């Protein structure tokens, strides 16, 4: 099993990129890979309960549905601590399946061979 980190750098302001990150993560999770969507920069907002509910790009499924499928398939949502802090996002604000992580946790996975892709 491979570990795949999909970095979501865009939030509700860019529905296409926000949704693509979770579509790719969902493909990895449903293929029985260790799949993580890492929420950084404006993507940190996607982890906040209710913020992704109305995010939809034409021709793509609603982000809330893709996120639910991702978590249901065993995918993990990691919110960058350095990105959540200046936005005053706390663990209590996050959707089910999401957790705030440190840069050290991400670097540890990358150093151990995790593949990454950024949207």
C-alpha positions in Angstrom: 0.0 0.0 0.0 1.3 3.4 -1.0 0.7 6.6 0.9 -0.6 9.4 -1.3 -0.9 13.0 -0.1 -3.0 15.3 -2.2 -2.4 18.9 -1.3 -5.5 21.1 -1.5 -4.3 24.7 -1.6 -7.6 26.2 -2.8 -10.8 26.5 -0.9 -14.3 27.7 -1.8 -12.9 30.5 -3.9 -11.8 27.9 -6.5 -14.4 25.1 -6.6 -12.7 23.2 -9.5 -9.3 22.8 -7.7 -10.9 22.2 -4.3 -13.0 19.4 -5.7 -10.2 17.9 -7.8 -8.1 17.4 -4.8 -10.8 15.3 -3.2 -11.7 13.4 -6.4 -8.0 12.3 -6.7 -7.9 11.5 -3.0 -11.1 9.5 -3.3 -9.7 7.5 -6.2 -6.7 6.6 -4.0 -8.8 5.8 -1.0 -11.2 3.5 -2.9 -8.1 1.8 -4.4 -7.1 0.8 -0.9 -4.2 3.2 -0.7 -3.3 5.3 2.4 -4.9 8.5 1.2 -4.6 11.9 2.8 -5.9 15.2 1.6 -3.7 17.9 3.1 -5.5 21.3 3.4 -3.1 24.2 3.1 -3.4 27.9 2.5 -7.0 28.8 1.5 -7.7 25.0 1.3 -7.7 25.1 5.1 -11.3 26.5 4.9 -12.5 23.2 3.3 -12.0 21.5 6.7 -14.4 23.8 8.5 -17.8 22.3 9.1 -20.3 23.7 6.6 -17.7 25.6 4.4 -17.7 23.0 1.6 -21.5 22.4 1.7 -22.2 24.7 -1.3 -19.0 24.2 -3.2 -19.7 22.8 -6.7 -18.1 23.1 -10.1 -20.1 22.5 -13.3 -19.6 18.9 -14.5 -18.2 17.7 -11.1 -20.0 16.2 -8.1 -20.7 18.4 -5.2 -17.6 18.7 -3.0 -19.6 17.8 0.2 -20.4 14.4 -1.5 -16.9 13.7 -2.6 -15.5 14.6 0.9 -18.0 12.2 2.5 -17.1 9.4 0.1 -13.4 10.1 0.8 -13.7 9.8 4.5 -16.1 6.8 4.1 -13.5 5.0 2.1 -10.9 5.5 4.9 -9.3 8.7 3.6 -7.9 11.1 6.1 -8.2 14.9 6.0 -5.2 16.7 7.4 -5.5 20.5 8.0 -2.1 22.3 8.1 -1.6 23.7 11.6 0.5 26.6 10.2 -2.4 27.4 7.9 -5.3 27.0 10.4 -3.8 29.1 13.2 -3.8 32.5 11.4 -7.3 31.7 10.2 -8.4 31.0 13.8 -9.6 27.5 12.8 -9.5 25.0 15.6 -10.0 21.3 15.9 -13.5 21.9 17.2 -14.4 23.7 13.9 -13.4 20.7 11.7 -15.5 18.2 9.8 -15.6 14.6 10.9 -12.5 12.8 9.6 -10.3 15.9 9.8 -7.5 16.7 12.1 -4.9 19.5 12.5 -1.4 18.3 11.9 2.1 19.8 12.1 4.6 20.2 9.3 6.7 17.6 11.0 4.0 15.0 10.5 3.8 15.8 6.8 7.6 15.8 6.4 7.8 12.4 8.1 5.4 10.8 5.6 7.1 12.4 2.6 10.6 11.3 3.9 9.3 7.8 4.2 8.3 7.7 0.6 4.8 9.2 0.3 3.8 10.5 -3.1 2.3 13.9 -3.3 0.3 15.9 -5.8 -0.9 19.5 -5.4 -4.0 21.3 -6.6 
